[in-house]
């Protein structure tokens, strides 16, 4: 379809279509304009956010990050009280248990940074 034909379908002048194309190329077009253009061409606009990695991996990484932060605070307090735990296996198990706990309520993973 030419820009002239699309302009006629949208009820605008042809230069407006050229502006829309430029706006799309530079990322300066509104979703509303895209929807109107799609409708005029007999299409529907699909606006999608695609994760950079699988959601399960993203959630597990976030839970691990939060678990490390929480454990670091506890470990600091325990060191200050001269109660530091030196058993690495115990620390790893505690980390994994905390991850499991965090994953029970995944919506809460995004409450803090």
C-alpha positions in Angstrom: 0.0 0.0 0.0 1.4 3.4 -0.9 1.6 6.3 1.5 -1.2 8.0 -0.6 -3.5 5.1 -0.3 -2.9 4.8 3.5 -3.5 8.5 3.9 -6.8 8.2 2.1 -7.9 5.4 4.4 -6.8 7.3 7.5 -8.4 10.5 6.3 -5.2 12.5 6.4 -2.8 14.0 3.8 0.0 11.9 2.4 2.8 14.0 4.2 1.3 12.9 7.5 1.9 9.3 6.6 5.5 10.1 5.8 5.8 11.8 9.2 4.3 8.7 10.9 6.9 6.5 9.1 9.7 8.7 10.3 8.2 8.7 13.8 8.1 5.0 13.8 11.7 4.7 12.6 12.9 7.1 15.4 10.6 5.6 18.1 8.6 8.8 18.3 5.2 7.5 17.3 2.3 7.0 19.7 0.6 3.7 20.2 -2.7 5.4 19.3 -1.2 6.4 15.9 0.0 2.9 15.3 -3.4 1.5 16.2 -5.1 3.8 13.7 -2.7 2.9 11.0 -3.1 -0.9 11.7 -6.9 -0.5 11.6 -6.7 1.3 8.3 -4.7 -1.5 6.9 -7.1 -4.2 8.2 -4.6 -5.2 10.9 -4.5 -5.1 14.7 -1.6 -3.8 16.7 0.1 -6.2 19.0 2.3 -4.4 21.6 4.5 -7.0 23.4 7.2 -6.8 26.0 9.5 -9.8 25.6 11.8 -10.8 28.5 15.5 -10.9 27.7 15.7 -14.3 29.4 13.2 -16.9 30.5 10.8 -15.6 33.2 11.6 -18.6 35.4 15.3 -17.8 35.3 14.6 -14.1 35.9 12.5 -14.9 39.0 15.1 -17.4 40.4 17.9 -14.9 39.9 15.9 -12.2 41.7 15.1 -14.6 44.6 18.8 -15.5 44.8 19.8 -11.9 44.8 17.4 -11.0 47.6 18.4 -14.1 49.6 22.1 -13.1 49.4 21.2 -9.6 50.5 19.2 -10.8 53.5 21.8 -13.4 54.5 24.6 -10.8 54.2 22.8 -8.6 56.8 22.3 -11.6 59.1 26.0 -12.6 58.7 27.1 -9.1 59.5 25.1 -9.0 62.7 26.4 -12.5 63.7 30.0 -11.4 63.1 29.5 -8.4 65.3 28.1 -10.6 68.0 31.0 -13.0 67.5 28.6 -15.8 66.4 29.8 -16.2 62.8 28.9 -19.4 61.0 31.9 -20.9 59.1 30.2 -24.0 57.7 29.8 -23.2 53.9 27.5 -26.1 53.4 25.1 -24.7 56.1 25.3 -21.3 54.5 24.4 -22.8 51.0 21.5 -24.7 52.5 20.2 -21.6 54.3 20.5 -19.6 51.1 18.5 -22.3 49.2 15.8 -22.4 51.9 15.5 -18.7 51.7 15.2 -18.8 47.9 12.4 -21.4 48.3 10.6 -19.2 50.8 10.9 -16.2 48.5 9.6 -18.2 45.5 6.4 -19.0 47.4 5.3 -15.4 47.0 6.9 -14.3 43.7 5.0 -11.0 43.5 6.9 -9.9 46.6 10.2 -10.3 44.8 9.9 -6.9 43.3 9.1 -5.0 46.5 12.7 -3.9 47.2 15.7 -3.2 45.1 
